Amino acid sequence: MKPVQAAFLFAAALMFSSGTALAATPNVEATPVPTAPKPNFSKMAFMGGTWTCSIMSSRRPGPYTTTSTTTTSNDGYWMATQATTNTTSWIPQALTTVDRMTYDPSTSRWVDLATDDHGGYDLSTSPGWSGNTIVWTDVTYPKTNATATNNPTTITKISDTKTTSVNSFKEPSGRLVTVKSTCTKAS
């Protein structure tokens, strides 16, 4: 670069940095970022507490059980459920899952984020309760060697202390597997 060009570029940079060009920049907004309203968990409040679920998969010889506890976060934006799947002959070690559910007012849907201590994850959404049922559709359910496609899960509230759910998925072979659960509230 020639010394004259370098001097010109330096002068131009100095001019812009001295504030002369600030008048050409857009106005910076000073209003605070709006806070999303807290979700209305009233239809889901019965889910709080400790639950035991018996889960039966059509590809297994018998049911397995989970124990879970659901609480609302201190900030009021999330319902969090920590569940432990107990061992069986085909589940060699306990599995802990954490589900965090909230409402997204920008999309008018409920959102459930799930992770487990073995690297599993899921993201599901729902339009909410319709009568005594809620339907969750997986958005990012991982397709593994055991699951080719996953169908929505329908949860039915039988009472404030009992729910049932049904879900099905296809294996890569094309076999349809149905999973049904019955959950009862302990406290």
C-alpha positions in Angstrom: 0.0 0.0 0.0 1.3 3.5 -0.9 2.0 5.9 2.0 -0.6 8.3 0.6 -3.3 5.6 0.6 -2.4 4.6 4.1 -2.6 8.2 5.3 -6.0 8.6 3.7 -7.3 5.4 5.3 -6.0 6.4 8.7 -7.6 9.9 8.4 -10.9 8.3 7.3 -10.8 5.9 10.3 -10.0 8.7 12.6 -12.9 10.8 11.3 -15.4 8.0 11.8 -14.1 7.2 15.2 -14.2 10.8 16.4 -18.0 10.9 16.2 -18.5 12.6 12.9 -20.1 9.5 11.5 -22.3 8.8 14.5 -25.1 10.9 13.1 -25.4 8.3 10.4 -25.9 5.4 12.8 -29.4 4.2 13.6 -31.0 5.1 16.9 -30.3 2.6 19.7 -33.5 1.5 21.4 -33.4 2.1 25.1 -36.7 0.4 26.1 -36.4 -2.7 28.2 -36.8 -6.1 26.7 -40.4 -7.2 27.3 -40.9 -10.0 29.9 -43.0 -13.0 28.7 -46.0 -13.6 30.9 -45.7 -16.6 33.3 -47.5 -19.7 32.1 -50.9 -20.5 33.5 -50.3 -23.9 35.0 -53.8 -24.2 36.5 -54.9 -27.1 34.2 -51.6 -28.8 35.0 -51.4 -28.1 38.7 -52.7 -31.6 39.6 -49.5 -33.0 38.1 -47.5 -31.7 41.0 -46.2 -34.1 43.6 -44.9 -37.7 43.4 -46.2 -40.2 40.9 -45.5 -43.9 40.1 -46.1 -45.1 36.6 -46.5 -48.7 35.3 -45.4 -48.7 31.6 -46.1 -51.6 29.2 -44.4 -51.8 25.8 -45.8 -54.3 23.3 -42.2 -55.4 22.5 -41.4 -56.3 26.2 -42.4 -59.3 28.3 -43.9 -57.1 31.1 -44.3 -53.6 32.5 -41.6 -51.5 34.1 -42.0 -48.7 36.6 -41.0 -45.1 37.0 -41.2 -42.8 40.0 -41.3 -39.1 39.4 -41.7 -35.8 41.3 -43.1 -32.6 39.6 -42.6 -29.1 41.0 -42.9 -25.6 39.7 -39.7 -23.6 39.4 -39.1 -20.7 41.7 -39.4 -18.2 38.9 -42.9 -19.6 37.9 -42.0 -20.3 34.3 -41.4 -24.0 34.3 -42.9 -27.2 35.7 -40.0 -29.7 36.2 -40.4 -33.4 36.5 -37.5 -35.7 37.6 -38.3 -39.3 36.9 -36.3 -42.5 37.6 -36.9 -45.6 35.6 -36.3 -48.7 37.7 -34.2 -51.6 36.5 -35.6 -54.8 34.9 -34.1 -57.6 32.9 -34.0 -55.4 29.8 -33.2 -52.1 31.7 -29.8 -53.0 33.4 -29.4 -49.7 35.3 -31.7 -47.0 36.5 -32.3 -44.1 34.2 -33.0 -40.5 35.4 -34.9 -38.1 33.2 -35.6 -34.4 33.7 -38.6 -32.9 31.8 -39.1 -29.1 31.9 -42.4 -27.8 30.6 -43.4 -24.2 29.8 -45.8 -22.2 27.6 -44.4 -20.3 24.6 -46.8 -17.4 24.0 -45.1 -16.5 20.7 -46.2 -19.8 19.2 -49.3 -20.4 21.4 -48.1 -23.9 22.4 -46.8 -25.8 25.3 -43.2 -27.0 25.1 -41.5 -29.9 26.9 -37.7 -30.3 27.0 -36.5 -33.7 28.2 -32.9 -35.0 28.9 -31.6 -38.0 30.6 -28.4 -39.1 32.3 -27.5 -41.4 29.3 -27.4 -38.7 26.7 -31.1 -39.0 25.6 -33.1 -36.0 24.7 -36.5 -35.0 23.3 -38.4 -31.8 22.4 -42.2 -32.0 22.3 -45.0 -29.5 21.8 -48.7 -29.5 22.5 -51.6 -27.1 21.8 -52.7 -27.8 25.4 -55.5 -29.6 27.2 -58.7 -30.4 25.3 -61.1 -31.7 27.9 -59.2 -34.4 29.8 -56.6 -35.1 27.2 -53.4 -33.5 26.0 -51.5 -34.6 23.0 -47.7 -34.1 22.7 -45.9 -34.3 19.4 -42.2 -34.9 19.2 -40.3 -32.2 17.4 -36.7 -33.5 17.7 -37.1 -37.1 18.9 -33.9 -38.8 17.8 -34.2 -41.6 15.3 -32.2 -44.4 16.7 -31.6 -47.9 15.6 -34.8 -48.9 17.5 -37.1 -46.0 16.4 -37.7 -45.0 12.8 -40.8 -42.8 13.4 -42.5 -41.7 16.6 -46.3 -40.9 16.8 -47.8 -38.3 19.2 -48.4 -39.2 22.9 -51.9 -38.8 24.3 -52.2 -38.3 28.0 -55.7 -38.7 29.6 -56.5 -37.3 33.0 -58.7 -39.9 34.8 -58.7 -38.0 38.1 -56.4 -35.6 40.0 -54.5 -38.8 41.1 -54.5 -41.0 38.0 -53.5 -40.6 34.3 -53.1 -42.9 31.4 -51.1 -42.4 28.2 -50.6 -44.1 24.9 -47.9 -43.7 22.3 -46.6 -45.8 19.4 -43.6 -45.8 17.2 -42.3 -47.8 14.2 -39.0 -49.7 14.2 -36.8 -49.6 11.1 -38.2 -53.0 10.3 -41.7 -51.5 10.0 -43.0 -53.2 13.2 -45.4 -50.9 15.2 -44.7 -50.8 18.9 -47.4 -49.5 21.3 -46.5 -48.1 24.7 -49.2 -47.6 27.4 -48.8 -46.3 30.9 -50.9 -45.8 34.0 -49.7 -43.3 36.6 -51.0 -42.8 40.1 -50.2 -40.0 42.5 -48.6 -40.9 45.8 -48.6 -37.4 47.3 
